[in-house]
Amino acid sequence: MAEIQAHEAILFNSIISTAVQDELKQELKRLGYTDLAPSHFMLLYVVYKNGGRIQIKCICDTMQKQKSTITEMILRLVKSGYLVKEGHSQDKRVMYVVATKKALEVQKYFEEIFDHLTTKMFHGFSEEEKATSFTLLQKVLGNLS
């Protein structure tokens, strides 16, 4: 890859990330979840993917974000009624978050929102191109992790 193309790839990644965040914001607003930021939505998704209860450290690892960032997001979700914090019964250093009934109501929209985003993102792509894109993105993420 020529040097200029590598620089363009970094710029494109930034633009794509912003566009995805904007789309998520619009979808959440359309569904009436104006109190959820895209990052909060993704954090709730991680909680759901783990059975509705997950250790905070696992959220940090999965989302690859600093503990302070995740803690701030969790505090907002607790204040908004989407999550509750729960300590470990034997190890006081371990903290979990648990999805509330309010959070479980959002769960039904995950598939709809993700389907909308992926349809829009991969419009005009063949199935092979979609699979290749995903493989390449996983490889990039692996290189940066």
Secondary structure, DSSP 8 states (H G I E B T S, - for coil): --HHHHHHHHHHHHHHHHHHHHHHHHHHHHTT-TT--HHHHHHHHHHHHTTTEEEHHHHHHHHT--HHHHHHHHHHHHHTTSEEEEE-SS-TT-EEEEE-HHHHHHHTTHHHHHHHHHHHHTTT--HHHHHHHHHHHHHHHHHH-
